[in-house]
Amino acid sequence: MRSRPSNSRVRHGDPTCADYGCKRDECLQARRYKQKKNKLLRQTGRPGMVGPERAAAHIRKFREGGFQDKDIIAELGLARNTFYRVMRGLPLTRTVEQRILAVSAPRPTRSVATLSAVPAVGTHRRLRALLWLGWPPRVLEQRLGVHEAWIDRSFRRTSVTMAVEARVAGLYDELWNVQPETAGVDPGVAHSIRELAAAAGYFGPLAWDDDTIDDARALPETDGLEPVATEGGNVAARWLLGEAVILGPEDRREVLQHLMEWTNDTPEEIAARLEMTVDALWQAWTRIKRKARSEGQTEPWRRVFVPRDRAMKQNEMGEAA
């Protein structure tokens, strides 16, 4: 008979409880059932213990998806010792292996597969912006491939892994301009989430610029002393004509689209004119194209004219004609 550890999580009805000396009927019955099952497995060539290869490979998918070990242990419902026995290459019971394989692994990140820790500021802002839109935490967690209550737990942390940061950023880029009701979320639930987010002081996606959302020193537009956009019509056109006007968000997107579509300026030159980073420019350009597709409009594209530095020859003129 083994001595029961002080931190044991074994409950009555578990065969291991009887191994610790418990005489309750349900524990003894569970041990008899386990012994009969193991005997049958041995007789039919299916031993109760299996190698760790499949379970360890499945666990590695969680690590590659940005989960920390303590979160994987909670997600799989394993004892800590069992988890690390598997990762050390020791055999495990067939039942435990089936329990591990039954939990779906998260989608792997496309570009970041490191578990290095980074500040969680941008991740928190993106998640809160999606909650502000009315996306229920349960839906976001399902799309991220994480366990229930993961979002609430992540808000209590000051850092996340780079893989988690990439997954959240990808989901944010997908949903920042999507109303939850159009994606099947119950309108009443979305309304309740929006009210809770507003009461908690969360800000929506338009409160953050793409190039400052990860900056802990940045303030949302509603808190900062931002210049007031110029009133009146045709602000974007007036800016393009050289008038000293201040662009609002919509006018800024209109100007960016015009410069990307109809000028020979490089993205670096356009970003400099609009006082934004090149990465933020490409993100904004991607969103403009995505919005056009979603609204059934023609997707904008770069119409760049490359001037020739010499006169065309006669045969080239014929080909061009």
C-alpha positions as CSV (number, residue, x, y, z in Angstrom):
1,M,0.0,0.0,0.0
2,R,1.3,3.4,-1.0
3,S,1.3,6.4,1.2
4,R,-1.0,9.2,0.0
5,P,1.0,12.4,-0.8
6,S,-0.1,15.6,1.1
7,N,-1.0,17.4,-2.2
8,S,-2.8,14.4,-3.8
9,R,-5.8,15.3,-6.0
10,V,-7.1,11.8,-6.1
11,R,-10.8,11.6,-5.2
12,H,-13.1,8.8,-4.0
13,G,-14.2,6.6,-6.9
14,D,-10.7,6.7,-8.4
15,P,-8.9,3.3,-8.4
16,T,-5.7,5.0,-7.1
17,C,-7.7,5.9,-4.0
18,A,-8.0,2.2,-3.1
19,D,-4.3,1.8,-3.8
20,Y,-3.7,4.3,-1.0
21,G,-5.7,2.1,1.4
22,C,-9.2,3.5,1.1
23,K,-11.9,0.8,1.8
24,R,-14.9,2.6,0.4
25,D,-17.0,0.5,-1.9
26,E,-16.7,2.9,-4.9
27,C,-12.9,3.0,-4.6
28,L,-12.6,-0.8,-4.4
29,Q,-15.0,-1.3,-7.3
30,A,-13.0,1.2,-9.4
31,R,-9.8,-0.7,-8.7
32,R,-11.4,-4.1,-9.5
33,Y,-12.7,-2.6,-12.8
34,K,-9.2,-1.2,-13.7
35,Q,-7.5,-4.6,-12.9
36,K,-10.0,-6.5,-15.1
37,K,-9.6,-4.0,-17.9
38,N,-5.8,-4.1,-17.8
39,K,-5.9,-7.9,-17.8
40,L,-8.2,-7.9,-20.9
41,L,-5.9,-5.4,-22.6
42,R,-2.8,-7.6,-22.0
43,Q,-4.6,-10.7,-23.2
44,T,-5.6,-9.0,-26.5
45,G,-2.2,-7.5,-27.1
46,R,-3.1,-4.0,-26.0
47,P,-1.1,-3.1,-22.9
48,G,-2.4,-0.5,-20.5
49,M,0.8,1.5,-20.8
50,V,1.9,3.1,-24.0
51,G,4.8,5.1,-25.3
52,P,4.8,8.9,-24.9
53,E,5.5,9.8,-28.5
54,R,2.0,10.7,-29.6
55,A,1.1,12.5,-26.4
56,A,4.3,14.5,-26.4
57,A,3.9,15.5,-30.0
58,H,0.4,16.8,-29.3
59,I,1.6,18.8,-26.2
60,R,4.3,20.4,-28.4
61,K,1.5,21.8,-30.6
62,F,0.2,23.7,-27.6
63,R,3.7,25.0,-26.9
64,E,4.1,26.1,-30.5
65,G,0.7,27.8,-30.3
66,G,2.0,30.0,-27.5
67,F,0.7,28.2,-24.4
68,Q,2.8,28.2,-21.3
69,D,3.2,24.8,-19.5
70,K,0.9,25.7,-16.6
71,D,-1.9,26.6,-19.1
72,I,-1.4,23.4,-21.0
73,I,-1.6,21.4,-17.8
74,A,-4.9,23.1,-16.9
75,E,-6.2,22.7,-20.4
76,L,-5.5,19.0,-20.6
77,G,-6.6,18.3,-17.0
78,L,-3.3,16.6,-16.1
79,A,-1.3,16.4,-12.9
80,R,1.9,18.3,-13.1
81,N,4.1,15.2,-12.5
82,T,2.2,13.3,-15.3
83,F,2.8,16.2,-17.7
84,Y,6.5,16.3,-17.2
85,R,6.9,12.5,-17.2
86,V,5.4,12.5,-20.7
87,M,7.8,15.3,-21.8
88,R,10.7,13.4,-20.4
89,G,9.8,10.4,-22.6
90,L,8.4,8.1,-19.9
91,P,5.4,5.8,-20.7
92,L,1.9,6.7,-19.7
93,T,-1.4,4.9,-19.4
94,R,-3.6,4.6,-22.5
95,T,-6.4,6.5,-20.7
96,V,-4.2,9.5,-20.1
97,E,-3.0,9.4,-23.7
98,Q,-6.6,9.4,-24.9
99,R,-7.4,12.3,-22.6
100,I,-4.5,14.4,-24.0
101,L,-5.3,13.6,-27.6
102,A,-9.0,14.4,-27.1
103,V,-8.2,18.1,-26.6
104,S,-7.9,20.0,-29.8
105,A,-4.6,21.8,-30.3
106,P,-4.6,25.6,-31.1
107,R,-3.8,26.8,-34.6
108,P,-0.1,27.4,-35.1
109,T,1.0,31.0,-35.5
110,R,2.1,31.8,-39.0
111,S,5.2,34.0,-38.4
112,V,6.1,33.8,-34.7
113,A,6.9,30.5,-33.0
114,T,8.9,31.7,-30.0
115,L,7.9,31.6,-26.4
116,S,9.9,34.6,-25.5
117,A,7.9,37.0,-23.2
118,V,6.9,40.5,-24.4
119,P,4.8,43.2,-22.8
120,A,1.1,42.4,-22.9
121,V,0.0,46.1,-23.5
122,G,-0.9,45.7,-27.2
123,T,-2.5,42.3,-26.6
124,H,-4.7,43.7,-23.9
125,R,-5.7,46.7,-26.0
126,R,-6.7,44.5,-28.9
127,L,-8.7,42.2,-26.8
128,R,-10.5,45.0,-25.0
129,A,-11.2,46.7,-28.3
130,L,-12.9,43.6,-29.6
131,L,-14.9,43.3,-26.4
132,W,-15.9,47.0,-26.8
133,L,-17.3,46.0,-30.2
134,G,-19.4,43.4,-28.5
135,W,-17.5,40.2,-29.2
136,P,-18.1,37.7,-26.3
137,P,-15.0,36.4,-24.6
138,R,-16.2,32.8,-25.2
139,V,-16.3,33.4,-29.0
140,L,-12.9,35.1,-29.0
141,E,-11.4,32.2,-27.0
142,Q,-12.8,29.7,-29.4
143,R,-11.4,31.6,-32.4
144,L,-8.0,31.8,-30.7
145,G,-8.0,28.1,-29.7
146,V,-7.6,28.7,-26.0
147,H,-9.4,27.5,-23.0
148,E,-12.5,29.2,-21.4
149,A,-11.7,32.2,-19.1
150,W,-8.3,32.6,-20.8
151,I,-8.9,36.2,-21.7
152,D,-9.9,37.2,-18.1
153,R,-6.7,35.4,-16.9
154,S,-4.5,37.1,-19.4
155,F,-5.6,40.6,-18.3
156,R,-4.0,39.8,-14.9
157,R,-0.6,39.3,-16.6
158,T,1.9,41.9,-17.6
159,S,3.5,39.8,-20.3
160,V,2.6,37.2,-23.0
161,T,4.6,35.1,-25.3
162,M,5.4,36.4,-28.8
163,A,3.3,33.5,-30.2
164,V,0.2,34.6,-28.2
165,E,0.8,38.2,-29.2
166,A,0.9,37.2,-32.9
167,R,-2.3,35.1,-32.6
168,V,-4.3,37.9,-30.9
169,A,-3.0,40.5,-33.4
170,G,-4.1,38.3,-36.3
171,L,-7.6,37.9,-34.8
172,Y,-7.8,41.6,-34.2
173,D,-6.9,42.4,-37.8
174,E,-9.7,40.0,-38.9
175,L,-12.4,41.3,-36.6
176,W,-11.7,45.0,-35.8
177,N,-14.3,46.2,-38.3
178,V,-16.8,43.3,-38.1
179,Q,-20.0,43.7,-36.1
180,P,-20.5,40.6,-34.0
181,E,-24.2,40.4,-34.9
182,T,-23.3,39.9,-38.6
183,A,-21.2,36.9,-37.6
184,G,-23.9,35.1,-35.7
185,V,-23.5,36.5,-32.2
186,D,-26.8,37.0,-30.4
187,P,-27.6,40.8,-30.5
188,G,-28.6,40.8,-26.8
189,V,-25.3,39.1,-25.8
190,A,-23.3,41.6,-28.0
191,H,-25.2,44.5,-26.4
192,S,-24.4,43.3,-22.9
193,I,-20.7,42.8,-23.7
194,R,-20.6,46.4,-25.1
195,E,-22.2,47.8,-21.9
196,L,-19.7,45.9,-19.7
197,A,-16.8,47.0,-21.8
198,A,-17.9,50.6,-21.7
199,A,-18.4,50.4,-17.9
200,A,-14.9,49.0,-17.6
201,G,-13.4,51.9,-19.6
202,Y,-12.3,50.0,-22.6
203,F,-11.7,51.7,-26.0
204,G,-12.7,50.6,-29.5
205,P,-10.3,50.0,-32.4
206,L,-10.6,53.6,-33.7
207,A,-9.1,54.9,-30.5
208,W,-5.7,53.4,-31.4
209,D,-3.3,53.8,-34.3
210,D,-1.8,50.7,-35.7
211,D,1.7,52.0,-35.1
212,T,1.1,53.0,-31.4
213,I,-1.3,50.4,-30.1
214,D,1.7,48.4,-28.7
215,D,3.4,51.5,-27.2
216,A,2.7,51.7,-23.4
217,R,3.2,55.5,-23.5
218,A,0.5,56.0,-26.1
219,L,-2.9,57.3,-25.1
220,P,-6.2,56.5,-26.9
221,E,-7.4,59.3,-29.1
222,T,-10.2,60.2,-26.6
223,D,-7.7,60.9,-23.9
224,G,-4.9,62.6,-25.8
225,L,-4.9,66.3,-26.8
226,E,-5.3,65.5,-30.5
227,P,-5.7,68.3,-33.1
228,V,-9.4,68.7,-34.1
229,A,-10.1,67.7,-37.7
230,T,-10.9,70.5,-40.1
231,E,-14.6,71.1,-40.6
232,G,-16.3,71.3,-43.9
233,G,-16.5,69.2,-47.0
234,N,-13.8,67.8,-49.4
235,V,-11.1,67.8,-46.6
236,A,-9.2,65.0,-48.3
237,A,-9.2,66.8,-51.7
238,R,-8.2,70.0,-50.1
239,W,-5.2,68.3,-48.4
240,L,-4.2,66.8,-51.7
241,L,-4.3,70.2,-53.3
242,G,-1.9,71.5,-50.6
243,E,-4.3,73.3,-48.3
244,A,-3.2,73.2,-44.6
245,V,-6.1,71.1,-43.3
246,I,-6.1,68.5,-40.5
247,L,-7.4,65.1,-41.6
248,G,-9.9,63.1,-39.7
249,P,-9.9,59.3,-39.7
250,E,-12.1,58.9,-42.8
251,D,-10.3,61.7,-44.7
252,R,-7.0,60.1,-43.8
253,R,-8.0,56.8,-45.2
254,E,-9.3,58.5,-48.4
255,V,-6.0,60.3,-48.8
256,L,-4.0,57.2,-48.2
257,Q,-6.0,55.2,-50.8
258,H,-5.6,58.0,-53.4
259,L,-1.8,58.2,-52.9
260,M,-1.5,54.4,-53.1
261,E,-3.7,54.1,-56.1
262,W,-2.9,57.1,-58.3
263,T,0.6,58.3,-57.5
264,N,4.1,57.0,-58.2
265,D,5.1,57.8,-54.6
266,T,6.7,54.8,-52.8
267,P,5.1,53.5,-49.6
268,E,7.9,55.0,-47.7
269,E,7.3,58.4,-49.2
270,I,3.5,58.1,-48.6
271,A,4.1,57.0,-45.0
272,A,6.4,60.0,-44.4
273,R,3.8,62.4,-45.8
274,L,1.1,61.0,-43.5
275,E,3.5,60.9,-40.5
276,M,3.0,57.1,-40.0
277,T,5.2,54.1,-40.1
278,V,5.4,51.9,-43.2
279,D,4.0,48.9,-41.3
280,A,1.0,51.0,-40.3
281,L,0.5,52.1,-43.9
282,W,0.5,48.5,-45.2
283,Q,-2.0,47.6,-42.5
284,A,-4.3,50.5,-43.4
285,W,-4.0,49.6,-47.1
286,T,-4.9,46.0,-46.4
287,R,-8.0,47.1,-44.4
288,I,-9.1,49.4,-47.2
289,K,-9.0,46.6,-49.7
290,R,-10.7,44.2,-47.3
291,K,-13.5,46.7,-46.7
292,A,-14.0,47.2,-50.4
293,R,-14.3,43.4,-50.9
294,S,-16.8,43.0,-48.0
295,E,-19.0,45.8,-49.5
296,G,-18.9,44.3,-53.0
297,Q,-16.9,47.1,-54.4
298,T,-13.9,46.9,-56.8
299,E,-10.7,46.3,-54.7
300,P,-8.3,49.2,-55.0
301,W,-4.9,48.4,-56.5
302,R,-1.5,50.1,-57.1
303,R,-1.5,51.9,-60.5
304,V,2.2,52.7,-60.7
305,F,3.5,54.2,-63.9
306,V,7.2,53.5,-64.4
307,P,8.6,56.2,-66.8
308,R,11.2,55.2,-69.5
309,D,14.5,56.9,-69.3
310,R,15.0,56.8,-73.1
311,A,13.0,57.1,-76.3
312,M,11.1,54.1,-77.5
313,K,12.4,52.3,-80.6
314,Q,10.1,51.8,-83.6
315,N,9.5,48.1,-82.8
316,E,8.8,48.8,-79.2
317,M,6.2,51.4,-80.2
318,G,4.5,48.8,-82.4
319,E,4.4,46.4,-79.4
320,A,3.0,49.1,-77.2
321,A,0.3,49.9,-79.7
